[in-house]
Amino acid sequence: MNNNFVLIDHPLIQHKLTIMRDRETTSGKFRLLLKEISLLMGYEATRDLPLSSKNIETPLEEMEAPTLSGKKLCFFSILRAGDGLLSGLLELVPSARIGHIGLYRDSETLEAVEYFFKAPKQLSSRLCLVVDPMLATGHSACAAIDKIKRHGAKNIRFICLLASPEGLTVLAERHPDVTVYAAALDRELNSKGYILPGIGDAGDRLFGTTK
């Protein structure tokens, strides 16, 4: 198992995830819950952000107060389902820079195929959080991180709703420097590369579309 794996098992997250797994949950409810969970997960993934101090005046006196230091964070959404996690993270850190990576999974090879990429500047000095609800085969996550690293990123974390043991193994082998934050580690992948027991296709459930 990947040593750089953080399971975020807060009761509120687990409760919301159970509702999301239910096949009867509507797209609107699914979308809202994913946003809420991503905000909660964001606290854990950013708990060690560097701080500096500055002088401020409260209504009563002057003080040295903590404030974030360094370049602004960068959130990378793996399209399209990653945008469901992105919305909650942006509520947490509205000033973050945003990157997008368009990937789809080839149905036969299960490999990731890129169709879009747009990134902010100065990635080498930013903490980059890559978001996608599923870490299934690991191919899309690895392809996204490969691309971000080629554009200079050095400090990368991956946030997902569900991870599979297979996906964690692949990501750990390709990118041992990347920590994965997940709300659940599910049992396995099926023959089509879907996580079991899973939540189904996150993008289709998020946007109310069908295959």
Rosetta blueprint (number, residue, H / E / L):
1 M L
2 N L
3 N L
4 N L
5 F E
6 V E
7 L E
8 I L
9 D L
10 H L
11 P H
12 L H
13 I H
14 Q H
15 H H
16 K H
17 L H
18 T H
19 I H
20 M H
21 R H
22 D L
23 R L
24 E L
25 T L
26 T L
27 S H
28 G H
29 K H
30 F H
31 R H
32 L H
33 L H
34 L H
35 K H
36 E H
37 I H
38 S H
39 L H
40 L H
41 M H
42 G H
43 Y H
44 E H
45 A H
46 T L
47 R L
48 D L
49 L L
50 P L
51 L E
52 S E
53 S E
54 K E
55 N E
56 I E
57 E E
58 T L
59 P L
60 L L
61 E L
62 E E
63 M E
64 E E
65 A E
66 P E
67 T E
68 L E
69 S L
70 G L
71 K L
72 K L
73 L L
74 C E
75 F E
76 F E
77 S E
78 I E
79 L E
80 R L
81 A L
82 G H
83 D H
84 G H
85 L H
86 L H
87 S H
88 G H
89 L H
90 L H
91 E H
92 L H
93 V L
94 P L
95 S L
96 A L
97 R E
98 I E
99 G E
100 H E
101 I E
102 G E
103 L E
104 Y E
105 R E
106 D L
107 S L
108 E L
109 T L
110 L L
111 E L
112 A E
113 V E
114 E E
115 Y E
116 F E
117 F E
118 K E
119 A L
120 P L
121 K L
122 Q L
123 L H
124 S H
125 S H
126 R L
127 L E
128 C E
129 L E
130 V E
131 V E
132 D L
133 P L
134 M E
135 L E
136 A L
137 T L
138 G L
139 H H
140 S H
141 A H
142 C H
143 A H
144 A H
145 I H
146 D H
147 K H
148 I H
149 K H
150 R H
151 H L
152 G L
153 A L
154 K L
155 N E
156 I E
157 R E
158 F E
159 I E
160 C E
161 L E
162 L E
163 A E
164 S L
165 P H
166 E H
167 G H
168 L H
169 T H
170 V H
171 L H
172 A H
173 E H
174 R H
175 H L
176 P L
177 D L
178 V L
179 T E
180 V E
181 Y E
182 A E
183 A E
184 A E
185 L E
186 D L
187 R L
188 E E
189 L E
190 N L
191 S L
192 K L
193 G L
194 Y L
195 I E
196 L E
197 P L
198 G L
199 I L
200 G L
201 D L
202 A H
203 G H
204 D H
205 R H
206 L H
207 F H
208 G L
209 T L
210 T L
211 K L
